[in-house]
Amino acid sequence: MSDVRPRETTVGPHSYAVADYGAHVTRWAPGNFGELLYLSSTARFTEGQAIRGGVPICFPWFADGPAADRAPAHGFARRTRWRCRSYAVQETTGLLQAEYELRQDDLDDAGRESFPFAFTALYDVVLAPAHARFTLRVTNHDDRPFAVEAALHTYLRVGDIAAVRIDGLDGADYVDKTAGQVTRTQSGPVLLGEEVDRIYESTADVIVRDEDRGHVVRVRGLGAPHTVVWNPGQQKAEATADLGPGEWRQFVCVESAVTGDGAVTLSPGARHELEQQIFVTGA
């Protein structure tokens, strides 16, 4: 198995990293803010394994799929090498732009068997000093319709989850996966500490306030009927081999998602676009 480490890019005081494997953004570290994405200290950079942290792409299903019968978890996109169509920096603006492509022909036998449809997935990445944009466009090139789920599984780095408050979801219904898919309604801000695994029916901007680091991060999803908020909590984190000791306190995942009853059925020739925009400011 080959090494799949990302290419590191420095633009002035800003540091970025993207791997062709999974079209996986692993670092977004503007000079003014430091590391904005969490990457596990024990992340695996080996073909066939998912990279823990950064911005994994979940596609063409989320988790184990709508019927809970799909593998690998979160689909094959994050475990497959994508074609890099362009990769460029703008020295004057401190901006990195990259474009990746994944086709049915790029999949191994298991991937083609699990998703036997002709498709193209294009993924555009923009990393800048105060904002980022991730855009996934999926087109059906088959002569049959197919359904897809997708999510941009962003690991936001925080100082300590005890000092984090997540606004923007008050009043939204959500499926609580820690309680056997029970549907609840959010009341007030989302606070972290124990395991959180929720799929919100919300298209509103999500605001992550990190008092420890003095950051405010706004996450906006477009073409995404759901927002996922996830942190494994201590017990699950300790049982996860590729999470560094105690590091579960250093991140929260806020994901723009098309999943479950929000899955999209694409007719032949149709396309769906999922986009996540992230803006960061001081407190």
N, C-alpha and C positions, 0 to 999 in steps of 0.2 A: 504494500500500500504506500502511496506517495504522500509526501508532505504537502499540506494545502495552506500554508501560512499566507496571510494577506500581504499586499504590497504597501509599504509605508510611504506616505507623502508628507513633506513639510513645505508649507507655504508661509514664509515669514515666521511669525510666532505660533502659527496654527499647525496642528498635526492631525492627519487623517489616515485611515487605513481601510482598504476594501480587498476582499479575497474574491478571485474568480470562482472559487468553490462556493456554491450557494449564492453568488453575487452578494456576499455577506459583508456588510459594513461592520467593522469591529472597533473603529476608533473615530470619534469626533471630539477633538480637544482644541477649541479655540483658545487663543492666548489669553483672552480676558476672563475665561471661565474655567479652564482646565478640563478634565475628563467629564464629558456629559453622558457617555455611555459606559455601562458596566461590562467588563469582560472578565470572566472567571480567571483566577490565577492558576487554575488547573484545567483550563479549556483544552480540548483535544483537537489538534490540527492534523488529523489523519483521515484520509479518504474513507468513506463509509460511515463516519461518525459526524454528528451534528456539533457545531461550534457553540459553546455555552456563552451567551452574552451578545452584545452588539445589537444588530437588527436582523434576526433570521426571517426568511420568507417562508410562511406556511402556505403551501399550495401543492396539489389541487384539493386537499382537504385539511380541515382544522382538527387538532387532537386526533381521535381515532375515527373521525367521520360522522356524518349524521346518524348512521345506523350502528355506530360503535364497533365497526368490523374492519377498519382499514389500518394498514401498517405500511411503512413505519409511521410513528407518531408525527403529525403535522405535515405529512406528505413527503415527496421525494425531492422537492426543489432545493431545500437547504442542504441536501446530501449529494448534489449533482454539480459538476463543473459547468458553469455558464460560459457562453462566448462573449468576450469583451469586445464590443463594437467601437467604443471610444473611451478615452481616459485622458482628461486634460485639466490643467490648473491655470488659473488667472492670477498672476503674481500681484497685480495692482489691487485686486479686490479680496485676495486671500480665499478664493473659491475653487472647489474641486467639482468637476462634472464628469460623470461616468455613465455609460449606457451598456446594458447587458442583454443578452438574448438566450432563450431556452426554447428548443423545439423537441418534438417527439423523437426525432433522430438522435438527440443527445442523451436519451435515456438508456439505461441498461435493460436487459431482458425483463427483469422484475418490474421496472418502472413501466415499460410498454404493456406488460401484462396487466398491471394494476390500473392503468389508465390508457385504454386502447383507442385513443382518438388523436387525430392530427390537430396540432395547436401550435401557436407561437406565444411566448410570454416575453414581453419587453419590459425592462426594468431600468428606470432613470433615477440617478442619484445626484443630488446637489448638496454639498456640504459647504457651509459658509460660516463666518465668524459669529453670527447671532441667529442663524436659522438653518434648517435642513429640510429637504423635501425628498420623499421617496414615492415613486409612481410606478405601479405595476399594471400593465395593459395585457390582457389575455384575449386572443382572437381564436375563434373556432374555424379551422381549415378543413374540418371533416364534412362528410355528407350526412352526418347525424347530429342531433342536438346532444349536448352534455351539460351536466351540472358541475359547478365548481364552488369550493369554499376557498377563502384566502384570508391571510392576516399578516400584518407587519408587526412582528413580535418584539417591539422595542424595549430593551432593558435600559431604563434611565438610571444613571448613577446618582445616589443621594449620600449625604453624610451619615445619617442614621435614620432608619425608618421611624423611630420614636419622635423625630422632629419634623415629620412630613405630614402635610395635610393636602388632600386632593379635593378640589372644588369643581363644580360644573355638572355634577351628577345627582344633585339633590332632587328628589321626586321621581327619578327614573326607576322603572322596574328592572330587575335583574334576576338571572338564574344563578343561584348559589350552588356551585359544584362541590363545595365542601360539605353540603348538607343534603346530598342526594338529589340535585336538580330542583330544589325547592325555589319557587318564585317569590321574591321579596321586593320591597320598595325602599330605595335609599332615602335616609333621613339625615340631612346635614352633610358635612364633609365625610369623605372616606378616610379612616384612620387605620394605621397599620401596626402590627405587632404579632398577631397570630396569623395562621395561614389565611390568605385571601385568594379566591379563585372565582371571579364573577364575570358574567357576560351581560352587559347592560344594553338595554334597548334605548340607545341614545345616539344622536348625531351632534350633540353640543360639544363645544370646545371643552377640553379637560385641562384644569390648571393644577400643576403640581408645585406646591410651595415647600421649599426645603429651607427651613429656618437655620439648620446647622451650617449649610454652605452659603446661605444668602442668595439663593437662586429662585427664580420663578420660571417654570417651564410650561408653555401652552402647547397642547397637542390638538391638532385639528384633523379630523378624518373626512375625506370626500369619497363618495361612492361606497360608503361603509355604514350599514345600518346599525352596527354594533360597536361597542367599545369594551374591550376586555381589560380587567385590572387583575394582576396576579403577583403574588409573592408566596413562596412555599412555606414560610414559617420555619421555626427551628427544627421540628421533628422531621419533616420531609427533607429539609436541606441537609441534615446530617446523614440521611440515607442516599443522597445524590452524590455520586463519585466525582463528578466534574464541577462541583461547587466548592470553592475554597472554604476552609474552616471559618465560620462566623460571617462569611460574606453575604449571607442572605439579608443581613441588615443594611447592605450597601446599595440595594437596587429595588426598584418597583417596575414592573412591566405595565405599560399602557399601550394597548394595541388597537389599531383601527382594523375592523374585521368584517368579513362577509361570511357568516357561519350559520349553521342550523337552519331555521326557517328563513333566514336571510340569504341562503345560498342562491346563486344566480344560474339560471339555465340559459345557455347560449345556443341560439339557432345557428345553422351553417352560415358562416360569414360574419356573424355578430361578434362584438367586442365589449369587454367590460374593463373599466378603469377604476382602480383603487389607489387612493393617494393619501399619504400622511404628511402633514406639515408640522414642524416643530419650531417654536420661537423661544428664545431664552433672554431673560433680562435680570438685572439685579433685583433684590427684594424691595 
